[in-house]
């Protein structure tokens, strides 16, 4: 009999989907968020994501930071669809010996995360659990024509991201493997781990511009996000610029770590991975700059369903792997 460890999160979700009776939905099951049409061209957008202390809270992360991260995880998926969040419900599972001050820290972090993106925590539930569990359910509204889906990428589209990669993966190595790094770079990496940022402003403005043909958040890793778009759009990618942070390159050289591995397969970075229509690239670039963000061109969409990275004179096949619950270690 198959166990969850053998199945992994994604096959388990597919097994559940086969059993469910689903209505007609404007967003395919399994995309970053779910949606239901409610009339007048409006779609109710729903998202739930769960943070569990054992697998999602690294050493040194405070309860305040854990509460905030639980919100940011959900906001990032709204950003990928170009949807403004409105309100959250939060279900808390806490051990019986949890201290009142710890619960208050969680609440302060939840509130801070919500208000940072102009949303509110308006209710929820609490229950006893063997480990800390924070499950956030996020709600928002969108016009159907403004939604950015994983499907829609076409050959010739520009492949772009909203930031550089590898800092979170390097930060986790610092925390878990005690590798060597300067204090300045170490702070950059730890900030990436402990204080993640959702690219909501970028997602909202790109949705309004209408330049995006497909979009996904990168929380499971850049490589996995690319493969998700590939599957949904039936296309491939050639990457001729690896968006790896300079601090990560220095860290990798100092510790004999592969920077490609850190940039492609690390996860927990909450950038947006996008395909942009060629004729609208300049317009998209201007729009993102106007909200203080960045849009980095890293490659192009191809008709062949291959995934290729050109890096330092080598041609590297991008594997379909990244973070997956039940299979990936902490």
Secondary structure, DSSP 4 states (H G I P E B T S, - for coil): ---HHHHHHHHHHHHHHHHS-----SS-TTSSSEEEEEETTEEEEEEEEEEEHHHH--TT--HHHHHHHHHHHHHHHHHHHT-EEEEEEEEEEE-TT--HHHHHHHHHHHHHHHHHTT-EEEEEEEEE-SS-EEEEEEEEEEEGGG---S----TTPEEEESS-BSHHHHHHHHHHH-----HHHHHHHHHHHHS----HHHHHHHHHHT-EEEEEE-TT-HHHHHHHHHHHHT-EEEESS--B-HHHHHHHHHHT--HHHHHHH------EEEEE-GGGHHHHHHHHHHTT---EEEEEEESS--EEEEETTEEEEPPS----TTTS--
